Every structure is written in C-alpha cells, then in structure tokens.
Amino acid sequence: MIPTRRLLHLLLGLAALAGGGAFVPAALAAWKFAAGLLVGVALLDLLQGRRVPALELRREVRRSLPLGVWSRVGLRMANGGRRTLHLRWHDHHPPQFAVEGVPGELELPAGAAARVVYRVRPDARGDVHFTGTDLFVSSPLGLWYKKRFQRLPEHVRVFPNFREVAQYALLATDHRLSQIGIRQRRRRGEGSDFQQLREYRGGDSLRQIDWKATSRYRKLISKEYQDERDQQLVFLLDCGRRMRHAEGGRAHLDQVLNAMLLLAYVAARQGDAVGFMAFGGNRRWCPPRKGGNLLRDLLFQTYDLESSVEAADYLRVAQELMPLQRKRALLLMLTNTRDEDDRELRRAVQLLARRHLVLIADLREAFLDATLLQPVRDLDAALRFHAVNDYLSARSRRHESLLHQGARVMDLRAEQLPVALVNQYLTIKASGAL
C-alpha cells in the first residue's frame, strides 16, 4: 500500500497544527483530536483499500508492427466490483520502443468497462515482448494506492516498414509506376519466351516473321516474345559492421531490407524466383522460390536480422553459395565496401561470375556528397574537400576493377537504392543478359 498525495497533504496540515499548538494551548487539544481522527480514518481506509474488487484487464496490440511507425496499443479494463475505482496504470512496453500516453489515469464506475490507448514506435526490428501492467488502485477515501502487477505476456514481431512495398503494389496495379521513378520497358518482340502471334508491324525484324502462318493466312504474321520468366534472383545481404551506419535515423541495413522487399515483389510479378543469403555475422540461406506467399516468407526470414560488429567476408560467402546455387542467377550483393575489401571482393566476383550474373550495389554515405557541395572558405574546408574527393576517386577505381572481373556495379546512396535496384533489374531483364 502506498500513501496518496491526499494523505500526505493531510499529514502536512496536521504537522502545521502541531506547530501552532506550541504557542496556543487550545490548538494542542485540536491537534490531538485531529491526529486521532486521521489515524483512525487512515487505518480504516487502509483496510478497505486492501480488498481490491475483481478487475479484468486485456491488452490489444497487433502481432506485427512496422519499424519506425507509430502504432496504437489498447488496454481494456472491466470493473466487476460494487464501487467506483480510481486507477493509475502503466503498461510495461518493450524498452526499445518510443512511447506516448504512458502512464495514465482512469475513473472506472462499478460494473463498467473502459478502454485506454497509448502509442508506441519501434526503433529496432526483431522479436519483442510486453510483460504486464502495473495498476495502482485507489482506496475508497483516496488515502492509499494498492499496487497490483498483472501479467499480460505478449510476443510481437517488428518488421521492416512495408509501406513502400504496399505503395509500389498500389501503383503497379494502377499502372502509375513512373510516379516513384521506375521506368517500365515495354519491348515488342525482343524477348526470348514466345508469347503470341500477331499481324506484322512496321519495325519488326525478319526473324520475327512466322513464314508458315504467313503462308496460311496470306499476310505477314509476326511472333511476339516476352522477357524470360522462371529466372532466379538471389540477394547477398551484408549484415556486417558497416551496415550499422545510420542516416536520418535509419540504419543502412534497414534501408537495404526495404529495397530488397520492393525488388522481391517486382521479381515475383515478373515470374522469377527469389532467394537470399545473409553474411557478415549473420549466416542465413533461403533458396530461391516462387509463390503467392513469397513476400510474406521473406519478411519472416529477414525481420530479425541485425548488423553485427564483424567484417563482411566476401570470399567466404562466394565459396558457400556456389555449391548451393547451381542454376545461373542474378546475384545482387547489397553492401558497403572500403579500400581494404578490394582484393577479397575481386576474388569473390571472379568465382561467382563463372556461373552467375553479378550485380553489386555499393552504398555511399550521404555526407560524402554533402561535403563536396559545401563552399570552401578556409583551410579545413579545403582539406575535407580534397580528402573526400581522393576517397571517391579511389572508390571509382575499385569499381572499375570489379567491372573488369565481370560484375556490374551501382554506386549510390541508401535513399536512392529502392527505385535504382528495380530499374536496374528491369534493364537486365530487357537486355536478355541473364
């Protein structure tokens, strides 16, 4: 039992009356009477307050929450007793959540039920747990609070923010992909999978003409092709220490996962199989597969991946992947490289390019570009400008050496990644390189 502010204020008033009794004898008698009355009432209220009526409590929270987005959590309380309850409550949310609206107060009449709501914002992916709720129930006269902890265990998964994927799905349905910068490439008759026969159109090549159908219908008939389906896309996801870098409150790994899910959705609509291998501390292999639940399965396979403090081992992941992925595939490596990675990365590309088409998306920190755009007004600014310029020049030379080894390289900032990956994937599909 915990004394309330009301009881403390009464005790302060009693102490003031005792101080007056030192100078006014009549006040001393009043103090004795007030002290006896307060003690008696407080003890009676204490006994009444210890008997807390039946109180039902239930939490309402979604089992899956998006990263970095405010979500609502509800607490539903029902008073099964015969008196009105004055409550203070505090829900034990996961410590890595930002929270608004906790703690709170509530007056709950006898036999009534009420629902209180607060908001949480997950700042890290993975499995989290709600443990229970602290309830402070006021005694009938409001002189005491009885603390009661009610266990309400809840297991919740925090997923990457799939709002971008949902936005893309909506735009794809409405054929408005250009609104997010994705360039659709519609080609006439240049794919490798036969689609249909149609009348000859100006610009069709001679190899498209179906001479048997032409002789049958006595007019030129062309074969129309579409981009190949049933190809395979495998993400090589770097979970090493460099992916811990954060910009705008979002770590590189979180931004990469959003881009990966977006491209997985696009590839699934193209009829391709999608898989991934995580490396750099986290070791996880998901073979390429197709199906209506592909995106959901990828979410469940990747939502708890975290960047480690280990360095990415590019050669090791290449050696592990080759016996696992025997069919030719587009290997998309999502990483952030440095000068010291050059030799190992080139050896990994040499190994992978023997069988697969390798595309490397090498993330670049945004502050590098910002430094080059800042005006140079003093010596320190000049030194920073030349240091960044030299670093980017060396980075460009590393990328050129990877091109010579047979890889395609994208040098871009994390916020550019989702749309750039989709456009590059569509370009590769249209070219027939895979």
N, C-alpha and C positions, 0 to 999 in steps of 0.2 A: 504494500500500500504506500502511495506517495502523496504527501500533502499538496493541496492545490494552492493557487495564489490567494484564493479567498480566505483559507485558513491562515496563511502567513500574514495577510493584512489584518485579520482579527487579532493575531498574536502581537503584531506591532502596536495596534491600538491598546491592547491590554498592557503592554510594556510602558506606553506613554501614560496610561492611567496610574500605573505603579509609581512612575516618576513624580506625578502630581501628588500622590499620597505622602511623599516625604515632606511636603510643605503644607498640605491641607489635610488634617486628620480625617475629615469626613470623606475625602476621596479614597482613603485607605480602605474604609469599610465597603465602599462601592467596588473597589478593585477586587476585594476578596469574594464578594458576591458574583462579579462578572467572571472571575477566574474559575470559580466552581461551576458556574453555569456553562462556560465554554468547554471546560474539560468534560463535563457530563454529556453535552451535546456532541462534542467531537468523538467521544468513545461510542456513543450510540450510533452516530453516522458511520463510524468505522466498522461496527458490527454489521450494520445494514449493507454497507458497500462491499463487504467481503462476499456476499451472496449475489453473484452476478447471474442474471437470468439467462436463459438459453439464447444464444446469439449465433445465427448461421452466417457463414462467410464463404464467398466463392469468387475466384478471380476469373476474369475474361480477358484472354490475350491470345493473339494468333500464334500458331506453332512456328510460323516462318515470318521473319521480319527482314526488311531490306536495309542494307548498310547505309548509314548517313541520312536516314529519312525519319522524321518524327512519326511515331505510331502511338495509338491510344491503348491504354490498359484500364480496364474497369474492375471495380470491386463491388460486388453485390452483397448487401448486408440485410438480414431479416431479424427483427426483434421479436422473440417468442415470449417475452415476459409481460408483466402487468404494469410496468411503469416506463415512462419515457427515459431513454438513455442519452446522455451527453457523452459523445465519443471523440477521442483524438486517435488518429490512425497513421501508421507509417508502414508502407509496403517495402519489403526487402527485395529490391530490384537488383539485377547484376551490377557490380561496382563499375564496370567499364561502360555503362550507359550514362549519357546525359539525361537529366530528368527535369520536368516542370510539374508543379502542382502537388508535391510531396514535401512535408506531411500535410494533413488536412484535419478539419473538424466537422462533426456531423451531429445533428439532433434527430434521434430516431424514436418516434412515438411507439407506444405499446402496440404490438401486433402488426406493425407496419414494416415495409421493406423499402430500401433506397439503394441507389447506385451512384458511386463516385467515380470520377475519371481523372487520370493524370496521363502525361505524355512522356515517352522515352525515345531516345535517339541512339541506336547502337553505333559505336565508333570503331568496332572491330568485328570481323567475321568469325564464325565458328559456333560451337555449342555453348550456350549459357544457361543459367539456372536461376529461377525465382525460388526462394526458400520458404518464406512465410510472411506473416503480417503481425506487427505489434499493434495491439489495441489498448487504449487507456480509457477505462470505463469510469465515469464519474459516479460518486456515491449519491444517495437521494438528496442530500443537502448541499452537495457540491464542495465538501471539505476535503475529500480524498479522491485519488485516482487509483484504481486497481489495474496493474499492468498484466496483460494477458498476451502470450505469444501463441498464435495459431499457425501450425504448419500447413503450408499450401505449396508443395513442391511442383514446379513446372519446368519442363525441359523445352527450350526454344532454340531454333536454328536461325542464325543470322546469315543471310545470303548476300552475294553481290547485288547491287542495286540493278534490278532487271527492268527499270523504267525505260532505259534506252532501247532495250530489245523489244519491249512492248510497243514503243513508239515506232520502231522500224517495221514491226509486223503490221501496224495500222497503215503506215504509208505504203508498204508493199501491197496491201490489199486494195488501197485506193489508187495505186499506180502513180504515186507522187514522191518517188524516191529522190528526185533532184532537190527536194526541199532540205535534205540533210547532206547534200553534196555527193551523192552516189550517182555515178554515170552509168546508165544502162546501155549496153551494147547489143543492139539488135542487128544480126547479120543475116543476109539472105543467102542460103545455100552454101555456106562455107564451113559448116561443122563437119563432123565425121560420123555422126549417127543419122541414119536415114529417118526422115520424118513423114514426108508425103510427096505425092506427085501433083504438079500444078502446070498451068499454061506457061509457056516461055515468056520471060520478061526481058526488056532491054537491059543489057549489062550482065546477064547470065553467061557463065563460061561454057565452052563447048563440052567440057567433061561432065557438066550437069545434065545435058540432054539425054533423055532416055529414048534411044532410037527405036526400040520395039514398041513402046507406047506411041511414039510419033507416027510410025507406020500404021498402027492400028486406028488411031483417031484422025490421021491425015492432017495433023497440025503439030507444031513443035511442042513437046511436053518436057518439062524440066523436073529433075529430082531436087527436093528441098531437104536440107540437112539441119540438124540442131547440134549444139555443143554436146560433147560426150557426157554421158551420165555414168553412174556407178564407179566414179573415180574416188580416190581416198585423200583425205586431208588429215594430217597429224600435226598437232601443236606440240612444240618442245618448249615447255614453260619453265623459265628460270625463276627459282624461288630463293636464290642466293642473297647475299647481304646487300648488293647494290640495288635490289628491288625494294629495299626499305625506304629509299629516298621518297620524300613526300613533297607535293606541290599543291597548294590550295587546300590543305587539309586531307589530301588523298594520296596514299602511297602508290608508287608505281605498280606494285603487284595488283592492287585493287583496280586501277585503271586498265591494266592489261587483261584482267579477268572479264571486265565488261566488254572490251573489244573482242575477246575470244568468243564470248557467248553470242555476240552480234554476228560475227562471221560464221559461227557454227549454225546459226539459224539460216543464214543465206545459203550455205553449202547444203544444208538439208533440203531446202526448197529446190536446189539445183539437182537433187537426186544423188548427191555424193555421201559417202560415209565419213564420219568424223571421229577422231580419237585424240588422245593427248598423252604425253609423258612429262611428269614433273621431275625436276632435278635441282641440284644446288641445296642440299639439306633435306628436302622432302623427296622421297622416291615413290612415285605412283605411276602406274601404267594402266591406261584404259584403251583397249584395242579399238580400231575404227569400226563403227557400226552405224546403221541407219534405223529409222523408225520414227513413229509419231511422238514417242516419249524421249527423243534424243536430248532435247534441250533440258528437260527436267532431270534426266540422268546426269548430264554434265554439271548441273547446279549441285546435285547431291554429291558428286565426286570431287568438286573443287571448292565448296563453300568454306571448308575448314583449313584450306591451305594457307600457311603463313610463311613469310620470308624469314630465313634463318640468318645466322651470323657466319655461315660457311661461304666459301668462294665457289662459284659455279665451275664444275669440271666438264668442259665441253667434249673432250675426247672420250671420257668415260661414258657419257650419255650416248654418244655416237656408237661406241662399241656395244652397248647394251641394246640399242634399238635395232641394229642391223639384223640380228637373228630373229627378232620379234616381228619386224615389219618386212616381209619378203616381197610383197606386191609393191610395184612402183607407186609412189605417193608424192603429194606436195607436202614437204616438211617445212613448217613455219616456226622458226625459232624466235621467241619473244624474250629479249634480253637487254642488257645494258653493259657494254664492253669498255675495256680500258686497254692501254698500250700493252700491259703485261699479258693480256689474253691472246695476243696476235698469233703466236706460234701454235698454241694448242687449238685455237679456233680454226686455223687454216688446215691443220691435220684432220680435225673433225669433219670439215667440209669436204676435204679430199675423199674421206671414207664414205660419207653419206651420198656424195654426188655420183658415185659409181652406179647407183641404182635409182636414186630419187632426184626430184627437183627440189632444190633447197632455196628457201627464201628467209632472209634474216631481217627482222625488224629491230633495229638497234636504237634504243631510246636515248634521247639527248635532253639534258637538263635545261629547263626554260631560262634559267639565269644566265646561261651562256649567250643566248641570243639577245637577252636584255642588256648584257654588258656591252655588246658591240653596238647597240643602238644609243647608248648613253653618250652625251657630249664629253669630249676630252678637254678638260680645262686645267689640269695640273699634272704633276709628275706621277702621282699614284694612279690616276685615271689612265694615263698613257701606259703605265706598266701593266695594269689589268687588261687593257685593250690588247696589247701585244701578246700577253700570256695566253689569253683566250683564243686569239687568232692563231697562234702557233699550235695550241692544242687541237683546234678544229682542223687545221691543215694536216696534222699527223693522223687524226681520225679519218680524214678523207683518203689518205694514202692507205690506211689499213683496209678500208672498204674496197679500194681498187684492187688490192692484192686478193681479197676474197672473191671479187668478180673473176679474176684470172683462174681461181680454183674451181669455178663453175657455179658459184652461188649468186643469187640476186640479193641486193642489199637495199634496205629502206632506212634512211637516216631522218628521224623525225621526233618531235616532242610527244609526250604522252597524250595530250588532249587531241592531237591530230590522228592518233592511232586507229580508232574505230572505223571512220569513213575511209581512210587511206588503205587499210587492210582489205576492206570489201572491194574497193576499186581495183586494187592490185590483183586480187583473186579473180575478179571478173575479166580482167585483162589477160591473165594466164589462161583462163578457160577459153576465151575468144581466140587466142593465138594457137591453140592446139598443142602447146608446148608440153603439157602433162601427158 
